[in-house]
Amino acid sequence: MTESTTAPANLPEKIRHYIGGEFVDSLDGDEFDVINPVTNEPYIKAASGKKADIDRAVAAAKKAFEEGPWPTMLPRERARVLNRIADIVESREHELAEMESYDSGLPITQAKGQARRAAENFRFFADLIVAQVDDAYKVPGRQANYVNRKPIGVAGLITPWNTPFMLESWKLAPAIATGNTVVLKPAEFTPLSASLWPGIFEEAGLPTGVFNMVNGFGEEGFAGDSLVKHPDVPLISFTGESKTGQTIFANAAPWLKGLSMELGGKSPAVVFADADLDAAINATIFGVFSLNGERCTAGSRILVEESIYDEFVERYAAQAKRVKVGLPSDPATEVAALVHPEHYEKVMSYVEIGKGEARLVAGGGRPEGFETGNFVEPTVFADVMPDARIFQEEIFGPVVAITPFSTDEEALALANDTKYGLAAYIWTSDLKRAHNFSQAVESGMVWLNSNNVRDLRTPFGGVKASGLGHEGGYRSIDFYTDQQAVHINLGEVHNPVFGKQ
C-alpha cells in the first residue's frame, strides 16, 4: 500500500539556487538528496549553499536595492506586481498542490488550499501598502512632524518545511511589498515548491535581483548560518524551532539585526464542562491531526474539566481511531507521511516515552499496511501529568496529551505550565470566563470556541520560548520598514547660540 505515488509532471531536472535572475549551482558544486516521505528514497538533487553562495546572493540583492527601481517605485506600482504574482500563483494551484504533497507528505486535499492562501498574502499586502497612511503630528503655528517609512535593505528569510510555499509567501509578500529585496533560504527537507518562485516572479515582472534564493542547510558555514551572519543583511525573519531561534538570536547580535521569529509551541486547548462537546472534539481532532500534526499552532495539550473528562477521552479516542491514514495523493487521506525519516524517528521516540508516562488510548505505532515511509498512527495519551515530557516538549506530529483539571485556577496553571506560549484554545459557553481566561493565559494568540480562524490584519506571534516579535497586518509593515521622524519648524527660530564672538 505504500508504493511511491506518481511524481509531479513538472519536476525540474535539479533544484538550483536563483541569484541575480539566474538559476545557478553552488560554487563548490555541492548537492544534497531530497527524499520522498512515502518511500524515503531520494527523488531529486538540490544545490547545497554555503557562505560563498550567500555572499553572491546578498550582493545581487544589495545591488537591486541600491541601484534598481524597486525600492523607489510608488506603492501602487509595486501593488500591481504583487497582484500579478497572486494571479499566477492561483493559476498554478494544481501543480503547486501536487509538488507540495509529493515533497512534504501533506495530504493532497490539505495541500490544495495552500496556493489560495499564498495568493491572498500577496493581495493583502498589495492593498495595505496602497491604503497605508503614515502618522503626522501638528503643533499649530509652530511645528509640523511626519513619519517617513523607508525600506531597510536586504531581508533574510528562513522558512520551515510544514506548508512551505504558503509560509514562504507569508514572509515574501510584506518584505517585497515594502520595497526591500530578499534572500530566501527554504527548508532543506522541502525545497521543491520553492523552485516555482523564480518563474512566478519573472512572469509577474518583479525586477531582477529583488528575489534571490539559496537552498541548503542551516548549520555553521552553510546557507542559513551564513545568511544570519552576513553584515549586509539587516533583517532576519525565521520560522522554526526554539533552539534554532536562540542560535539565530546570538549570531545576529553583533550586528543588532532586526529579528522576527515564530518558534515552537505546545499549545493548550482548554475544554470546560459547559462547552459544546461535539464542536470541541471535532476542532481539537482537526487542530492536532491536520497537516500530519506538523502544525506550529497545534493544540497538542488538551485540558478537560473533570466532570466531562471520561466522556471526552472515550469519544476523542474513538474519533482519533477513525482518522484516515493514507498516501498523500489519496483525496480521502487525512493523515499521511511525516516529512522526513529524521523527524519520524523523533516523533516515534516521543510515542515510546509517552507509553511510560501516561495511558495510551489510541494509536501508538505504525499504521497497518504501511511498512515503509514515515507513517504514524494518530496517537492519544490520557491522564498525562504536567511533569511528563509529552506534556512539556514539542513533538510536532500526530500525538496529543489529555489532562484533567478541577477548577478554573488549575486549568490556567496547567495551560501556562510550559516554556512555550504560541496559541491557546478555550471552549466554554461562559462569556465572562472566556474573556478572563484568554487575557490571563500566556500565549500570543487565543481562539475562543474556534480553531485557527485568522484575519490577516491581526498580529501573529508568540511569547516566552515561542517567538520574538509579531508579523501580520501593520506589524509586518513595521518590521520591514524604518520609521523616520521628520520635524519642520513653522515659527520663529529660537536656537541657542554657541561660541558667538
N, C-alpha and C positions, 0 to 999 in steps of 0.2 A: 504493500500500500504506500510505501514511502519512496517509490521511484521518483526520479527527478522530474519536475514539471518542465514544460517546454520553455526554452529560453525566449525572451522577448525578441521580436523580429528585428529591431533596430539597434542591436548591441554594437557598440564600437569595436574596432579591432583591439584597441587598448585604451585605457583611461590615462590621459596625459594631463599635464599642467596646462593652464591657459594664462599666458603672460604677455601683456602689451599687444593683445589682439591676435596672438598666435598660439596654436597647440604645440607644446614642446615637451621633450623628455627631460628627465633630471640631468643636470650637468655631468654627474658621475655615472649616469646610465642605470642607476639602481631602480629596481621594481619590487613589488610585492604581490602575492596572490590574493585575490578576492574570492571568498568562499560562498557557495550556495548553502543556505542554512538547512535545507531539506536533506542534502546528502553529505555536507561538509567537504565537498570536493571543490577545488579551485575551478572557476569558470572563466576568469579573465585576469589579466595583469594590469596593475596600476603603477604609474610612476611614483617613486618614493622620494619626497622632497627633503632636502637638507638646508643648512644655513645659506649656501650659495644660491639655491633656488629661491629662497625667501628674499635674499638681497636683490635678486633680479626682479622679482615681482613687486617689491616695495619701491624700487627705483622707477618702474613703469607707472605705478600708481601715483608716486610723488610727482613725476613729470606731468601726468594728466591733471593733477590738482593745480600745479603751479603754472602750467602753460596752456592747458586745454580750456575749452569753453564751459565745461560742466559746472564748476563752482559759481560762475558769474551769470549763468543763464537765469532768466526770470522764472519764478516758481511755476507759472502757467506753462512755460516751455518744458520744464522738467516733468511736470504733471502729464503732459501729452505722451512723453516717452514711457512713463510709468503705466499709463493706461494701455498703451500698446503692448507692454510686457504682460499685463494682466490678460489681454485678449489672446495673446499667443499661448500663454500657459493654459488657459481654458481650452483652447483648440487642440491641445496635445494631452488632454486628460487621460484618454485610454492608454496611450503609450507610457505616460508617467506612472499610472497605476500599475501596469504590468512590470515596469522596471523596479518600482518601489517594493512591490510584493515579492518579486523574484530575489531581490538583493537583500532585503531585510527580514523576510519571513512573515511580514504583515499580511493578514487575511485580505484577499483581493477586495472584498466588499468594504473593508475599512480603509484600504488604500485609495479607493475611488474618490473619496471626498477631499483628498489632500490637494489636488490641483485647484479646486474651487476655493479652498481656504487660502492657498498661496496667492491666487489671483486677487482675492479680497484684500489681502495685506497690501498689495501694491495700489489697488484702487483707494483704499482708506487713506494711505499717506499721500497719494496724489491730491485727494480732496483737502487733506489737512493743511498742506503747505500753501495751497491757493487761498484757503479761507483764514489762514493764520493772521492774527492781529497782535502786534507787539505792544508792550506797555509804553505809555507816555505819562509824564508827571509834570504838571504846570504849577508855577508859583506866579500868579498874575502880576504883570508889570516888572517882574524881577528875573525870572528864570524859566527855561523850558528844558526838560530832560526826556530822553527817549532811549529805548533799548534797541540795539542793533545786533541781530543774530547773524553769526558767521559760521560756515562750515569749518571744521577743525583741521582736516587733513586726511591722512590715510588711516582708515579704520581696519583693525584686525578682527576678523570674525571667525570664531572657532565653534563648530556646531556638532550636535550629538547624532547618534545613529538611530534613535527612535523617531519615526516620521521625519526623516532627514530633509526632504525637499521643502516641506511646509515650514519647518523650523529655520531652514536657511532663509526663506523668504521673510520670516519674521524679523531677521536682522538686516538682510539686504535692502528691503524696501525703505525703512526710515533712514538708513545710512546713506543710501544713494539719493533719496528724496531731498535731503537737507544739503546736498551739494558736495558731499565727501566722495572720495574714491576708496576702493576697498581691496583687501586681500582676504579671500575666503580659504579656510582650511577645513574641508569636510572631514567627518569621522572616517577613520581608516576602514572600519568594518563595512561601511555602506557608501562608497563613492560613486555608485553608478548613476543615480538620478541627478547628482550634481553636475555630471558631464553634459546635461542638457542646457545648463545656464548659458554657456558662451553663445550657442546658436540662437537662443531666445533673445539675448541682449543685442546681438548683432542685427537680427531681423527687426528689432524694435528701434534701432538707431541710436543706441547708447554709444557715446564717443569711445574711441579706442583708449584703453588704459584705465578707464573708470572701474571696470571689474577685472580682477585677476584672481586666479585660483591655483593653489599649490596643494597637492594631495600628499598624504603621508601620516607619520606617527607624531606623537606629542612629546616624546622623551627628549632629554638633553641632546642638543646638536641636530635634532630632526626638525620637521616643519613647525609643529606647534610651539615648541620651546623657543625656536629662533624668531618666530613672529612676535611672541610676547616680549622678547628681549631687544627687539630691533629699535634703535633710538629714533627712527623716523616714523614710528607708528605710535601716535599719542593716545589712541583709544583701543581698548580690547573689550569685546563683548563675547562672553563664554557661557555656554550651557553644558553642564556635565556634572560629574560627581564632586562632592565637597572636598575630598582630599586633593584632587587636581586643582580645584579653585584656590585652596590655600597655597599651593605651589605657584600658581599664576600671580596671586597677590604678592608673594615675596619677590618673585622675579620682575614684576612690574614696578616695584617700589623705588628702585634707584632713579627712575625717570618720572616718578609721580604721575603715572599714566591714569587716564580716566578708565574706570573699570565698571562694567555691569555684568554680574554673574548670577545666573539662575542655577542653583545647585541641587543637592539631593533632597529627598523628602521621605517622611514616614507619617503620612497624614492620617489623622483620626476621623472616623465617621461615627458620630455620637447619636445613638438611637434611643430616644426616651419612650416610655410606655405609652404616651399619648400620640405617638407618631402614626401616620398612615403606614402600616406594616408592609402591605403589598408594595407600595411605592418605594419604601426604604430598602426592601430586599432587592427589588429589581435594579434600583440605582446603584446600590453598593456592589452587586454582582457585576454590573457593567463597569463600574468605576475601578475595579481591581483586575478584571479579566480581559477587558478590551485592550487592544494593542499588545496582546500577549502578556499583559501585566507590565510591560515596559513603558510605563507612563509616569512622568515626574510627579503628577498630582494624584496618583492612585491613593484611594482611601484604604490603605493596607492594614490599618488597625481599626477594627470595629468595636466600639464600646457600647454595650447594650444594658439597659436597665434590668435589674434582677427579676422583676415581676413578669417580664416577657422573654427572659434570656433563653430558657429551654425551648420555647416555641420557635424563637428566632433561629437558634442554632440548628434545630431539626429541619426547618424549612429552607434555611440558607444552604445547608449541606446537600439537601436533596436537589435544589436547583443548580448548585455548582456541578453536581454529577451529570446533569443534563446538558451542560455547556458542550457544544460540538467542537471536538478536536479534529483537525483535518489538514490537508495540504493547503498551502497559501492560495493556490489557484482555484480552489473549490469555492463557489459562491455560498455554500452552506456553512463553511468553516467560520467558527467564532474565535477559536484559539489555534494558532498554527505553531511554526517553529521559532524558537528563540534565535536571536541574531547571529550567534557565533558559538562555537564549542567552548571557548573560554568562559563565556557568560553562562552557558548551560551548566558547566561544572560548578560555577559559583552558586547558581540558584539551587541545584540539587544538593550542594553541601548544606545549604540552609534548611532544605527539607529534612535532611537527616538530623541536623541539630534540633529542629522542631519536634521530631519524634521523641527526643529525650527530654523535651521541656514542657510539652502540652499534650492534649488529646487530639489525635488525628481523626477527623470526621468525614473527610472527603479527599480523594486523590492520594498524593504522596509518592508518585513514581512516574515511570514512563508509560504512556497510554498503550493499551493493547493494539497490536498491529503496526506499531511504529518502532521498529527495532533499531533504526538508524536515524540520524538527524537530531535536531535539538528540541525534541518534543517533551513537554512536561504536562502532566495532568493538572487541571485546576485543583489546587490544594487548599484545604481549610483546616486550621487548627483552632480548637476551642479551649477554654479555661487557661488562657495564656496569662502568666503572671507578668507584672510590669518590669521585673528584672531579667526576663528572658531575652535572649539575643534576637529571636524572631519578633519581639515587641519593640526592641530598641534600634535595630540596624536595618538599613535599607536593603531589600532583597532585589527589587526591580524585576519581578517575574510574577507568574500567576499563583501567588501564595498570599493568604490572608490570615491574620491573627484576630480572634474574637475574645473579648474580655468583659466580664460583668462589672457593673457598678451599682451602688445602692442609693446614693444621693447626688444632687447637682454638684456639690463641692468635690466629691470623689471623682465624678466624671471630668470636671475641669482639671483636677490634679493629674489624672491619668492622661488626658489629652495633651497636657503641657510637659509630660514626663519623658521627653526625648530631646536630643540636641537639635532636632530639626524643627522647622516652622514654615513650611511652604503653604499648605492648604489645610482646610478643615471643613467638614460637612456636618450639619446639625439637623436632626429630624425630630420635630416636635410641633404640636398644634398650639402651643402656648406662645403667643407673640412676645410677651414680656420676657419670658425665659430665653427665647431665640435671640433677641437683641442683646440682652445682658451677657449671655454666654458667648455670643460672637465677638463682643468687644473685649472679653476677658481672655479668650483663647489666644495663644501665641502662634499666630500664623499670618502670612502676608495676604492670604485670600480666604474668604469664608463663603460657603454656599449654604443657604437655608432651604431645606426641603427641595433640593435640586442637585444636579450633578454636572459640573463643568460647563454650564451655560455662560458664555462670556460675551461682553461688549468690548469691541476693540478700543474704545475710549478709556477703559478703566486700567489702572496700574496692574502690572503682572510682576510678581517677585515674592521673595520670602524673607523671613527674619531668622536670627540665630544662624545655624550652620546651613540654612537653605538658600543663602544668597546675599548679595550686596547690590543695592540699588533696585530700581524698578524700570521696566520698559512698558510700552503701550501708550497710545494716545500722545498727549503732550509730554509725557515723561520721556518718550523716545526722542522727541524733538529736542528736549533739554539736554539729553545725553550726547547727542550727535552734533550739537552746536555750542559755540562760545557765545555768551551773552555780554555784550559790550555796552556799558552805560555811556551815553553822550550827553554832556552838560553844556547848555548855551545860556550865556548871560544876556539878559534883555534890558537891564537897567544901568544905573551909574556904576562904574567900576570902583571898588573900594579896596584895591590890593595894597597891602603894606609895602613900603619902600625900604629896601635893604641897601646899605652901602652908599647912600647918597652923599656926595661931597659938598 
